[in-house]
Amino acid sequence: MLRSLATSTANQKEGRRPCRSREGDSLAPRGRHPFPRMRGPRHASNIRAGNPGWILPTLLGLVMAVSSCSYMTGGPGVSFSPDGALAVYVWARQWDLPLPPECPTVRSRVWMRWCRLDRPEDYREVEIGVFGRDWGGWYVTNRIHAGFSPDNRYLAVVSPRDFRLVDCATKTWRTLTGPGEAVTSFIWLDIGQLAYASCQSDTGRQQRSNTSFWRQGIDQSFDERRLIFAEDSGSCPEKGLGATSWPRERWSPDGAYVLFKTQGFRGDLKLLDVATGATRVIAPRDYNIEGISWKSDSSEVVCVGSKRGSPARAFVINPRTLEKQDFSAEFNTFFGSDSGDYSPNIAPIWTPGDQYFIVNGGRKGGCLVNPRPWKVIPVARLLIHELDREGPLVSAEQATVRLPWISWQPARGWVKVGVQIPDKGYLRRKEYLVDYSGRVFVPLDESPAPTSEWTITPGGKQAVGLANSGRLIVRGISLPSLDAQ
């Protein structure tokens, strides 16, 4: 059944600025031009002599300054502190050039912001840096990742340039890693210690990289950290990992173990014991096992791999005893027998309460899966079936459109589904919360910005999203009781 969402404030709609300059738009921070100065032979003697070398650099500089479009934009989403009281998100001021059809982003000035959910307007921030187009253009905000310490005192922040520790009280920060290191995953072990994986490319002809796993205290410099394990690997993402590739290694929630692929994802799947530094091969290299999902208590982890022309391989393993249970037959019966037809996307952690892990992809859309005993809830299909009662969502010419994916939410009992709704000749995104049974559907208000989505707080009483102005929008919600679950 559909239930309406009760919100504490009226819905706001803020659109992205058009790609053109406006009177009063600031093209750069005060006292700084958004582009480097164009240097050339512009001396008066060159002009008198008829030397045209000064013309092109000068015209380019004028066009870029006058025509560039400046606007604010947010990162891929909002994260919360362990106790659910604080939120952290990425924000950027970006400059585009009006060169249709792409309007490329040529400069991004990026900040990390955090605030209390009960006082979102009272945020704090640190500047991450200024990035040119070669750092990913508009997508550079997707390459910045952060996590609160267990006591909410510090933020660990990974950016394409460094790995830093931010003091949330003083807004001061320092770099944890050495020059040229790229951090590919991290986890807080306790209030005073982190563990992370980093790589650094070899400058030789081989272009090999070395991946190292480190343990480091918040008061230690990079030359005082302790090496857990190191191994030669393939390429190193020197400009950072995007939201869909992060993290490259999969740490257990308690930080005791980490799963990783050797030799640049072409090797074996290994399990590293963080305390001892010992590794064990969990799965050989014949399957590409990218789907890894830990239970929140770190007692088990699900692994799903694909191989073109062969059925998928799926199993759950206890990292302490290495007891393994294979559920490939059940997985292939439901999701398809040729794993080469699709690469299922697996959420990195089970739903709160460890009832299900999330599988997205293929012709089934988003599903909740429990391997023991085997059970599948086709959440996306159930939602579309309910919405189709009010009128078909897909026209005849769009019949090949696949079912939507579902996204993990920190509120126990709920996942989120985004659906494209036909509206006056256009497709409008509409978000719904769906309970684990697939029978209760709650429509959410329109998102606060075209590039923003709602995220439910761990307590399930608020929805948060990012507005184009850089503000965190927090709205109260009322969800039905799910005692039946």
N, C-alpha and C positions, 0 to 999 in steps of 0.2 A: 504494500500500500504506500502511496505517496503522502508524505507529511510536509507541511510548510515549515520554513525555518523562521524562528522568532529572533530578530536582531534588535540591538539596543539603539541603533542609529539608522537613519535613512541611507539608502544606497547611493554611493558617489560614483561618478564616471569621469575619469580623467584620461584623455587621449594623448598619444605621443605627438610631439611637435612636428609640423611638416618640415620637409627638407628644404628650408629656405631661411635666409637671414631675416631677423626682425629687429626693429628699432628697440634698443635697450638690451638685446641679448649680449651676454658677455662671452667673448670668444676664448678667453683664457683667464686664469687667476690674475688678480690685480698686479700690474707691473710686469706681466709676462705674456709674450706672444705665443699663440698655440703652435706656431711652426717656426723652425729655425730660420734665421735671417738668410735671405737670398744674396749671396755674394757674387760680384762680377765687376767688370771694368766699367763702372758707372761714373767715373770722374768726368768733369766738364770737358777736359781735353779730348776724351774719347768721343764725346758728342760732337764737338767741333770738327774732329777729324773724320766723322762719319762712321766710326766703329760701331757696328750694330750689336756687339756682344753684351751690352747692358740691357737690351730691350727684353729678351725672353725671360731672364731671371726676375726683372722688375714686374713684368706683366703677370707672371705666375704668382709672385708674392701678393700682388693686388687682388687677383682672382681668388686666391685661397683665403685671404683675409675678409673680403667682402661677401663671398658666396658661401662660405662654410656654414654649416648648420650645427648649433650647439644645443644639447639637450641632456637631461638626466635619465639614467636607466638603472635598473636593479640587476642583481645576480640571479642565479637559478632558483633560489628559494630562501626560506627562513629556517634556522636551526635553534634549538632550545638548550638551556643549561640542564644538568642532571636533575635538578629539583623542579624544573619547569617554570621558574620565576623570571628568567632572563631570555631574551632573544638576540640573535646575532645575524647580520646579513651584510651583503656586499652592495656598495653603491658607487656609481661612476658618473662623471661628466664627460661626454664624448663629443667629438667633432667629426662631421661627415662632409664629404665633398659632393656637390650636386652633379654627379655624373651618372645619369640614369642608364640602365635600370637599377643598379645596385646601390648607389650613393655610399661609397666605401667609407668606413670609419678609419680616420687617419691618426687620431690621437685620443687617448683615454686617460683621465686622471681618476684614480680608484681609491676608495676609502673602505675601511671595515667599520661598521657601526654596531653598537649594542645598546640595549635599554631594558628596563624593567617593563613587564607586560602591563602593570598597573599605572605606568607613567611613560608611555611610548614617546611622548613629545620631548622628554628629558633624556635624549640619547647622548652617548659619547662616541668618539670616533678617532681613528688614527689613519693617516694617509699611507696607503700601500705603495704608491708610486705612479709615475707617468709612463705610459706604454704607447709605442707607435704601432703602425699597422702590422709590422712584422711579428708582433707578439700575439696576433690572433684577431686584430681589429675589434669588431663589435663583441666577439666572443671571449675577450680577455677576462671578463668578469666570471665566466664559467671555470676559469683556471685558478680560482682562489678558494681555499677551503679552510674552515676554522672549527675549533672545538674548545669548550670551556673545561677548565680543571674541575675536579669533583667538588671543590669548595667555592666555585664561581669566582675565585680571585684572579685567575689568569686565563688568557686566550692563547692557544697555539694556532698560528696562522701560516699556511703554506701559500706562497705566491710563485709566479714563474721565475722570480729572481732570488728568493730566499725563504728560509724557515725561521720565523721569529716568535718570541715569547712576549706577549703584551700584558702589562700590569693594568687590570681594569680600573683600579682605583686612581692611579696616577697618570695613565695613558702613556707611560714610558715603555720602551721596548728595546730588545736586543736580539741579535741574530744568533741562532743556535748552531748553525752548520758552517762549514768552511766554504771558501770561494769555489764557484763552479759546481756545487752539489745541487742535485734536484731531488727533492723529497717526494716519494711516490705513495706513501701512506704513513699514518701515525696513530697512536693511541695513548691516552693517559693511563699510567699504571697505578698511581695514587696522587695525592695532592702535591707531591713534590718531585715527581719523576715521570718522564715520558719514554716511550719506545717508538722507533720509527725506522723506515727503510729509505735509503737514499742511493743514488747512483751518480757516477761521474764518467763521462766519455773519455776514452783514451785518445790522445791527440795524434796517435800514429796512423799508419795507413789502414790498419785493420778496422778502425772505427768500432772497436769493442768497448763495452762498459762493464763496470764492476758494481754489483748491487751488494750493499752492506746493511746489516740490521744492527741498530744501536740502542743502548740504554743510556739516558742522560738525565741528570738532576737539573732542576730549574736554576740552581746557582752554579752550575758547571759550564765551562767554556767547551767549544767543540774539541779541543785537544785533551780534555779531561774525561770525555765520555768513554763508555765501555763498549767494545765490539762484542756482539752476540754471535754473529755468523756472517760470512761473506762468500760470494760465489760469482764467477764470471757469468755474464748474461749477454743479451743481445743489445739492442739500441737503448739509449737513455733519452727520455723526454725532456730535453734541455729547456724547453719553453713551457713546461708544465703539462698537467693532465686536465682534460675537460671534464665536465660533470658526468658524462657517460662512461668515461674511462677510469675515473677515480672511485675507489683506491685501486692501485694495481695489485697489492697484496691484501689478503683478507685476514685481519686480526680477530681473534675471539674476543667477545665483549669484556672478558676479565683480563685480557692481555697475556694470558698464559701460553697461547699458541698462535701461529700464523700459517696460513696456507699460501703458497706461491708457486708460480710456474717457472721452470728453469729455461735458460737459453732463449730468452726473448719470446716466451709463450709457446715455443716449439718443443720444449722438453717435458720432463715428468712433472706431475703435480706432487709437491713435497709438503710435509708438515714439519714445522720448526717448533721445538720446545724452547721457549724463551729463557727458562731458568737454567737449562743445561747446555743449550746451543746444539743439541743433537737434532738430526733430521731423519725423516723416514719417507720413502716413496709411497704415496697413497694411490696413485693411478699412473700407469705408464703413458708415454707420449703419443700413443696411437690415436687417442681421442683428445679433442680440444675442449677441455673442461673449463668453461668460463662461468657457469652458473654455480655460485657458492653462497650458501645462506646459513648463518649461525643461529642457533637458539640463544635467547637472551641470557640464559644461565651458563652458556658455553659447554653444556653437557653433550651436545651433538651438533653435527654440521651436515647439511645436504650438499651434494655435488652432482651436477648435471652436465654432461658433455655431448658433443655432436661429432659426427664423422660422415662425410658425404657418401651416400649410397648404403649407409648402414643405419640400424636403429640407434636411438639415443641410449646413452648409458647413464643411469641414475642410481645413486646409493646414498645412504646415511651412515655416518661413522662416528664412533665415540673417540675423541682425541686422546683420552687417557688409556683406555684398554685396547684401542684400535679395532674393536669389534665393528664389523661392517655388515649392513643389510642391504641387499640389492633389490630395487623395485623398478628395474628397467622394463620388465614385461608390462606392468600396470601403467607405467608412464607412456610407453609407446602405444598401448591399446587405446588410450584416450587422446593423446596429442598427435599421433601419427607415427608410421613405421619408418619413414625416411627422415632422419635427423638433418640431412643435407638440405631439405626443403626450407628449413627455417633455423634460426639460432635463438632459442627461447631466452628471454630476459628474466633473470631471477633476482628478486630483491635481496640485498646482502644480509638482512636479518629477518627472522620470523616475526609474525605479528605479535604485538604485546600480549603476554600470556602464553606464548609459544604453542598456539593451537594450529597454525597453518604457516606455510611459506607461500610466497606469491610467484606465480608463473605468468609471464606475458609473452604473447607472440603466437605465430601460426594462425590457423583459422578459428581458434577457440577464444581469442581475445584474452582478457585478464581473468585468472582463476585463482582460487585458494585451494591449496593441496596439503593433505596430511598423509604421509607415507605409511604410518603405522597406527591404526589400521587404515588401509587405503581409502581415501575419500577426496572427492573433488567438488568444489562449489563453483560453477561457472558464473561468477558474479556479473561480468559484462553482458553475457547473453541474457541473464535474468532481468537486468535493468532494461536492455533494449526491448525485450519482449513486453515489459510493463509499459514502456513509453509508446510502443507501437499501437497500443490499444487506443491512444488518443489521435492516431494518424501515423502513416508510414514515415520513418525518418530518412529513408534512403530512396531516392527516385530511381526509375528504371535505368537511366544512363549511369548511375552510380552504384550499380548492384555489386560491383567487385570490391567496394569499400569494406575493409576488414573491421572486426569488432574492436572497440576501444580497449586500452590497457587500464589497469587499476594501479593506484599508487599507495604505498605504505603510509600510514598515519600513526603518530605517537599515542593517540587516544585508543584505549583498548575497546575492542568490539566493532571498530569501523575501518573501512578503506574508502578511498575516493576514486571516482570515475569521471573522466571528462568526455562529454558527448558533443559532436557537431550537430547542431539543430538548424534545419533550413529556416531562413527568416528573410522573406522578401527578396528572394533570388541570391542570398548570400548564406554562408554557413557561419553560425554563431556558436561559440563554445559555451556549454552549460555544464556546471560541475554538480555532482551528486555524492552524498555520503551513502554508503551501503553497508548494512550490518553483515556479520560473518555468515549468517544463514542465507543471505541473498533474498530476503523477503521484505525488509524494511528499507525504504528509499527516502532520503531527505534532500530536497533541492537546496543548493546554496545560492546566495545572491550573486549578481554579476561581479566579477573580479574588479578590484579597485584600479586596474590598469590593463591595457591589452596584453602586455607581456607578463603579467603577474597571475599567480594562482593562490587559492586559499589553502592554508595549512591549519589543521586542528591542533590545539594545544594538548599536552599530555593529559590534562584533567578532563578534556572534552567539553569545556564550558565556554571556549572562545575560539574564534576563527581569525587568523592573522594573514595579511597580505601587504604588498608593497604598492604604494601610489607613485605616480610619475614625479611627484614633488620631492621624493626622497623620504617621505614619512612612512612609518609602519602603522597600518590601519588595524585596529583591534576591535572586534565586535563580539558582543555576547551572543551565545547561541543556546538553544534549549533542545536537547536530543531526547528521544523517547527512551524509556528504560529497556534494557536488554537482559532482564533476569532470566529469560528463557534460554539464553546461550550458556 
